C-alpha cells in the first residue's frame, strides 16, 4: 500500500478515492473512523483521512490524478446523478459508492 493523498476532511478523501477508482486505480481510505470521531475540522496529527493505493505499480497514474485534482484540473462529474439502491440516498455523478451505507453504485442500464 502507498499513501497518495491526505484529505482535509472525510468527504474530500471519498472524492479523491472515487476519482482514482473511476480511472481504474485500486484505492481505499484510512483514518475515516478517527476523523469522524473527532469531527470536521480536526487537524490533530495522524487523524486526517488519507487515500492509499493497493498496487504500487499504479503510483505514477495515481499521483498524476491527485496532482490534477489538487490543481482543480480534474473534472468531478461522470455521468448522471444516482440514488443508492440500498438506502435511497441521492449522489452526485462522481461517487462510485454510497457515502451513507457503503453500497456500490449500480451499473448503468
N, C-alpha and C positions, 0 to 999 in steps of 0.2 A: 504494500500500500504506500501511496505517496500523496502527501498533502499538496493541494494545488490552489487553495483559496481559504482565507479567513474572513468570514462574514461579520457584519456589524450587528446582525440580528438573524433570527431563525428563518424569517421569510426570504431574506436575501440568500441564505445558504440553500434553501429549497429551489429558488430561482436558478442559481448557478448550477446546482446539481442537475436540475431538469434540462437546462440548456446543454450540458455535457451529454446527458443520456440521449437527448434528441439527435445529437450528432454521432451517436454510436459509441460513446466513451462510457465504460462501466464505472460509475461513480456512486459515492454514498456520503452521508453526513455523519460526523462525530461531534459530540458535545451538545446535541439538541436537548437532552434531558437536563443538563446543568444550566444551560441558558434559560430554559423555560421555568426552572425553579426560582431563579434569581430575578427574572422579569426582563422586559425590554429595556435597553439602555445600560445594562450592566456591563462594565468593562473590566471586571476582575480578571487577572491573568489566568489563562487556561480555561476560561469559561465560555468565551465566544465560540459559536459553532464553526466548524471547519469542513471543507469539502475535500474528499480524498478520491483518488482513482485506484482501482484494484490491479490494473495491469500497467506496469512501469513502461512498457513499450508504447503506450499511448500518451506519455508525458508531454511530448512535443506538441501534439494536437491539442491536448487539454490546456497547456499553458498559453498557446496561441488563442484559444477560445476565451479563456479567462482574461487575457490582456485586452482582447477586443471588447469584452463585456465591461471591464473597468474603464475603458476609454469611451464607452457609450456607442460603440460602433456595431454592436451585435444586436440585431432586432430580437425582440422577445415574443412576437406574435407568430404563431404557427398554426394555421387552420382555424376552424371555428371554436367558439367557446363551447363548453360542455358541462353537463350535470353528472355528478357521481352516480353510478348505477346502484351503489350500496346505500348511501345516506341522502342523496339528492342535492348535495352541496354544489353551488354554481362555481365554475372555474374559468379563468381566462385561458386563451389558447396555449400559452407556453407551458402550462403544467401537465406533467405526464402521470401524476398520481394525486389522489385526493389529500389535501392538507389536513382535513378533519379526521378521516378514518383510515387513510393509507391505501385505499383500493386503487388499483391501476386504472388509467384512462381506458375507456372502451375503444376497441379498434374501429376505424372509420367504416361506415357501411358502404 
